[in-house]
C-alpha cells in the first residue's frame, strides 16, 4: 500500500494470469480463498434479518467483535502450523461455528446467550482470510506476487458484494438457518481445498513479539485511516442522498458501483501482471485519486456526481490492498505473516467502526456535511502519511529481515 521494495523491478511474466492459473496449487488456493470468506461475510446480514428490533444488529456486532479480537491470536497459531494444515483446521472451525449458528436462529435463546455464542462463533476461523493471504508467497514465485495479491484483492471485493446478496436471497426463499447450513458446506469444501495446497515452508515458532510487525506499522496506520473514511462514508452518503432529493436506499447502488469498480480495476491490473516497477509512484497517485473522490462526494450537487465520485473512490481500493500485501510479505518476517495480515484486517475494521461511531455524532437530522467533511479530512491525513512514508523509504535499501 505504501511503496514497494526493489523486488518489484523483477521482470514480470509475459502472460501473468495464465502463469498464475497454471501454477501448482493456485486454483486450489483461489477456491479455498473464495469459499472460506463467504460464510463469515454472510453471517452479519443473516443475524440482522433473523432477529427483529435491533436484537439482530447487537448479535451481529458481537460476531464481528469476536472475529476482530481473536484474529491475531488465531493467526499466531496458524503461523506455527503452516498453511496447509492450519488453513484446513481454520476451515473446520468455521464450519463448526456455522453449524452452531443454525441452532442460534432455531432455538429460543436469551439475548445474553446469543451474544456470547455469536462472539465465540466469530472467533472460530477468524484468521482464515489472513492465512490465505500469508500463504501466497509459498505458492507463487516473486515475479507473480503483484498479480497474485491483486487477484486476492478482487476476491475480497467479490466476496464482500456477493455474500450479503446471496444470504438475503436464501433467506427470502428459505430461512436464515439454510444460510448457515450453506456456510457449513462452503467451509467444509474450503477445508478440502486447503488440504490440496503445497506443503510450503513451516516456521519453527510463530513470531510473538509485536516488534517484528513494526516494519508494517505505516501500512496498519493507513489501513485504519482508510477504514475510518469508509465508515464515515457509509453513514454520510445516505444522508447526502436525502439532501439532494434521493432515497437513502440508493446508497446501496453507489456502494455497489464502488465495489464493482474496484473489482474491475483489480482484474485488469491482475491480467497485466500487477503493479511492478513504479508502485511507489503508483501508490501516491492512487491515494490522491481516492482523496479527490471523497472531496467530490462532499461537494457534489447531484446524483451523477456522487456516482462518479464513488466509482473514482472504488478504483484504487483493490490495487492499494494488493500493495499492502506486498509490503507485508517483503518487510515482515515470514514467521509473522499471518499475524501481520490479521492486524491489517483488524485495523481496517476498527477504523470503520470508529468512522461509523463518529458519523453517528456528525450526521444530525439527515445533514451529511460534517460527516463527509470529516471523511475528506481523514482521507487527506491518510494520504499525507502514505506519501511521507513513500518519500522516507525511496532511497533506503530494502533489507529482508530474517524469519
Long-range contacts (C-beta under 8 A, 24 or more apart in sequence): 1-219, 1-222, 1-223, 1-283, 1-320, 1-321, 1-323, 1-324, 1-327, 1-386, 2-218, 2-219, 2-222, 2-283, 2-323, 2-324, 2-327, 2-386, 2-389, 2-390, 2-393, 3-279, 3-280, 3-283, 3-323, 3-327, 3-389, 3-390, 3-393, 3-394, 4-275, 4-279, 4-280, 4-283, 4-323, 4-326, 4-327, 4-330, 5-327, 5-330, 5-331, 5-398, 6-397, 6-398, 7-142, 7-330, 7-398, 8-146, 8-275, 8-276, 8-277, 8-279, 8-326, 9-276, 9-277, 10-142, 10-143, 10-276, 11-143, 12-143, 12-144, 12-146, 12-147, 12-273, 12-274, 12-276, 13-143, 13-144, 13-273, 16-144, 16-147, 16-270, 16-271, 16-272, 16-273, 16-274, 17-147, 17-270, 17-271, 19-144, 20-140, 20-144, 20-147, 20-148, 20-151, 20-270, 23-139, 23-140, 23-144, 24-139, 24-198, 25-139, 25-196, 25-197, 25-198, 26-139, 26-140, 26-148, 28-193, 28-194, 28-196, 28-197, 29-132, 29-135, 29-136, 29-139, 29-193, 29-197, 30-151, 30-155, 31-189, 31-190, 31-193, 32-87, 32-91, 32-132, 32-190, 32-193, 32-194, 32-197, 33-129, 33-132, 33-152, 33-155, 34-155, 34-158, 34-159, 35-186, 35-187, 35-189, 35-190, 35-193, 36-87, 36-90, 36-91, 36-94, 36-125, 36-128, 36-129, 36-132, 36-186, 36-187, 36-190, 36-194, 37-128, 37-129, 37-155, 37-156, 37-159, 37-163, 38-159, 38-162, 38-163, 38-166, 38-183, 38-186, 39-94, 39-95, 39-98, 39-125, 39-182, 39-183, 39-184, 39-186, 39-187, 40-67, 40-94, 40-122, 40-125, 40-126, 40-128, 40-129, 41-159, 41-160, 41-163, 41-164, 42-163, 42-164, 42-166, 42-167, 42-179, 42-182, 42-183, 43-98, 43-101, 43-121, 43-122, 43-180, 43-183, 45-163, 45-164, 45-167, 45-168, 46-101, 46-105, 46-167, 46-171, 46-176, 46-179, 46-180, 47-101, 47-105, 47-118, 47-176, 49-167, 49-168, 49-171, 49-176, 50-105, 50-171, 50-176, 51-105, 51-114, 55-111, 55-114, 58-111, 58-115, 59-104, 59-111, 59-114, 59-115, 59-118, 60-118, 62-114, 62-115, 62-116, 62-118, 62-119, 62-122, 63-118, 63-119, 63-121, 63-122, 64-122, 64-349, 65-119, 65-122, 66-118, 66-119, 66-120, 66-121, 66-122, 66-123, 66-126, 67-122, 67-123, 67-126, 67-349, 68-122, 68-126, 68-345, 68-346, 68-349, 68-350, 69-123, 70-122, 70-123, 70-126, 70-127, 71-126, 71-127, 71-130, 71-342, 71-345, 71-346, 72-127, 72-339, 72-342, 72-343, 72-346, 74-123, 74-125, 74-126, 74-127, 74-342, 75-127, 75-130, 75-131, 75-338, 75-339, 75-341, 75-342, 76-206, 76-208, 76-338, 76-339, 77-127, 77-206, 78-127, 78-130, 78-131, 78-134, 78-338, 79-134, 79-203, 79-206, 79-207, 79-335, 79-336, 79-337, 79-338, 79-339, 80-203, 80-205, 80-206, 81-202, 82-199, 82-200, 82-201, 82-202, 82-203, 83-131, 83-134, 83-135, 83-138, 83-194, 83-197, 83-200, 84-194, 84-195, 84-197, 84-198, 84-199, 84-200, 86-131, 86-338, 87-128, 87-131, 87-132, 87-135, 87-190, 87-191, 87-194, 87-197, 88-191, 88-194, 88-195, 90-125, 90-127, 90-128, 90-131, 90-194, 91-125, 91-128, 91-187, 91-188, 91-190, 91-191, 91-194, 92-187, 92-188, 92-191, 93-124, 93-125, 94-124, 94-125, 94-128, 94-183, 94-187, 94-190, 95-125, 95-183, 95-184, 95-187, 95-188, 95-191, 96-124, 97-121, 97-122, 97-124, 97-125, 98-180, 98-181, 98-183, 98-184, 98-187, 99-180, 99-184, 101-180, 101-183, 102-177, 102-180, 102-181, 102-184, 105-175, 105-176, 105-177, 105-180, 106-177, 125-187, 126-342, 127-338, 127-342, 128-190, 129-156, 129-341, 129-345, 130-338, 130-339, 130-340, 130-341, 130-342, 130-344, 130-345, 131-338, 131-341, 133-325, 133-337, 133-338, 133-341, 134-329, 134-337, 134-338, 134-340, 134-341, 135-197, 135-200, 136-325, 136-329, 137-329, 137-334, 137-337, 138-198, 138-200, 138-201, 139-197, 139-198, 139-200, 144-273, 144-274, 145-274, 145-326, 145-329, 146-273, 146-274, 146-275, 146-276, 146-279, 146-322, 146-326, 147-269, 147-270, 147-272, 147-273, 147-274, 148-274, 149-274, 149-321, 149-322, 149-323, 149-325, 149-326, 150-266, 150-269, 150-270, 150-274, 150-275, 150-318, 150-319, 150-322, 151-266, 151-267, 151-270, 152-321, 152-322, 152-325, 153-262, 153-266, 153-317, 153-318, 153-319, 153-321, 153-322, 153-325, 154-262, 154-263, 154-266, 154-267, 154-270, 154-318, 156-318, 156-321, 157-259, 157-262, 157-263, 157-266, 157-317, 157-318, 158-263, 160-259, 161-256, 161-259, 161-260, 161-263, 201-334, 203-334, 203-335, 203-403, 204-335, 205-335, 206-335, 206-336, 206-339, 207-333, 207-335, 207-336, 207-339, 207-403, 212-332, 212-333, 212-335, 212-336, 212-401, 213-332, 213-336, 213-339, 213-340, 213-343, 215-331, 215-332, 215-401, 216-327, 216-328, 216-331, 216-332, 216-340, 216-343, 216-344, 218-385, 218-386, 218-389, 219-324, 219-327, 219-328, 219-344, 220-343, 220-344, 220-347, 221-347, 221-385, 222-324, 222-382, 222-385, 222-386, 222-389, 223-324, 223-344, 223-347, 223-348, 223-351, 224-347, 224-348, 224-350, 224-351, 224-354, 225-351, 225-378, 225-379, 225-381, 225-382, 225-385, 226-290, 226-320, 226-348, 226-351, 226-382, 227-347, 227-348, 227-349, 227-350, 227-351, 227-352, 227-353, 227-354, 227-355, 228-351, 228-352, 228-354, 228-355, 228-358, 228-375, 228-378, 229-290, 229-294, 229-351, 229-355, 229-375, 229-378, 229-379, 229-382, 230-351, 230-352, 230-355, 231-351, 231-352, 231-353, 231-354, 231-355, 231-356, 231-357, 231-358, 231-359, 232-355, 232-356, 232-358, 232-359, 232-362, 232-371, 232-372, 232-374, 232-375, 232-378, 233-294, 233-297, 233-313, 233-355, 233-372, 233-375, 234-352, 234-355, 234-356, 234-359, 235-355, 235-356, 235-359, 235-360, 235-362, 235-363, 235-371, 236-297, 236-359, 236-362, 236-363, 236-368, 236-371, 236-372, 236-375, 237-297, 237-306, 237-310, 237-368, 237-372, 239-363, 239-366, 239-367, 239-368, 239-371, 240-297, 240-300, 240-306, 240-368, 240-372, 241-303, 241-306, 242-366, 242-368, 243-366, 243-367, 243-368, 244-301, 244-302, 244-303, 244-306, 246-303, 250-303, 254-306, 254-307, 254-310, 255-310, 257-307, 257-310, 257-311, 257-314, 258-310, 258-311, 258-313, 258-314, 258-317, 259-314, 260-314, 261-310, 261-311, 261-312, 261-314, 261-315, 262-314, 262-315, 262-316, 262-317, 262-318, 263-318, 265-314, 265-315, 265-316, 265-318, 265-319, 266-317, 266-318, 266-319, 266-321, 266-322, 269-318, 269-319, 269-322, 274-322, 275-319, 275-322, 275-323, 275-326, 279-323, 279-326, 280-390, 280-393, 280-394, 282-319, 282-323, 283-320, 283-323, 283-386, 283-390, 284-386, 284-387, 284-390, 286-315, 286-316, 286-319, 286-320, 287-316, 287-320, 287-382, 287-383, 287-386, 287-387, 288-383, 289-315, 289-316, 290-316, 290-317, 290-320, 290-379, 290-383, 291-376, 291-379, 291-380, 291-382, 291-383, 294-372, 294-375, 294-376, 294-379, 295-376, 295-379, 297-372, 297-375, 297-376, 298-369, 298-372, 298-373, 298-375, 298-376, 330-398, 330-400, 331-398, 331-401, 332-401, 333-401, 333-402, 333-403, 334-403, 335-403, 336-403
